[in-house]
């Protein structure tokens, strides 16, 4: 699971011009953290992990809605030509 965290972090840092790939990198990191939490709390109560999973799903849906808004307003998900001053 630690491999997912490192690969997702590397993907997030190395592909910073594509918004969709950055979102996938963040999801990989969070999935790795969830897997590490599951392995640490195998015998304990998993309410905290369930709440973490709920926040993970909410973060993914917010990221996809931001992606849709960026594609609608700029026509592409490439962040190289995107400026926050234009909004």
N, C-alpha and C positions, 0 to 999 in steps of 0.2 A: 504494500500500500504506500510505502514511502516513495517507491518508484513513481507512482502516479502523481504525487505531490511535486517531485522534482521535474518530471516531464511536463506537467501542466505549467509550472513556473517558468521553465525554459521556453515553452511555447508562447506564453504570455509576453515574455520579454523580447523574444527574437522576432516575433511576427506582429509588431506593434502598428503596422499600417492597415491591417485587416481587422475590422471590428468583430466579425463573426468568429474568426480564429482566436481572437483575444477572449471572447466569451466562452468558447470551448476550453481554452486554457484555464480559465477561472473555474469552470465546472469540473475539470479534471482534478484541480487542486482540492476543491471542496469534496469531491467524491473520495479522494485519498484520505483526507482528514476524517471523513465519516467512517471509512474502513478502519482507520487506526483507532477511532473511538469504539467501534464495534469489537475489535479484538481486545481492547483494554477492559471493556465492560461486558465480558461474555456471561458472567454469572450475576451481575448486578442489575439494577433496574434501568430500563432503557428510555425513560421519559425524557431525559435531557437529549438523548440522541434523536428521539422522535421530533422534538422541537427544533433541533438543528436541521433535520431533514425537511421540515416545513419551511424554515427560513431559506434553505437551499433551493427549494422549488420556487419560492417567491422571488428570490434573486434571479433565477433563470427566466422567469416570466417577465420581470422588469427589464432584464437585459434584452430579451427578444422584442419587447415593445419599443425600447430605445432604438434597436436595430431597424425596425420597421419605420419609425419616424425619420431616422437619418436617411434611409433609402428613398422614402417619399419626398423628402425636402431636397436632397442633393443628387439623387439618381444613382448612387453607388454606395457601397459599404466601405470603400477605400478611404482611409483617414488621412492620406497624404495631401489631398486638396481641401480638406475640411478645416475651417477656422471657426473658433468659438465667437469671434468678433462679428461674424456675418449673421448670427442668429438674432 
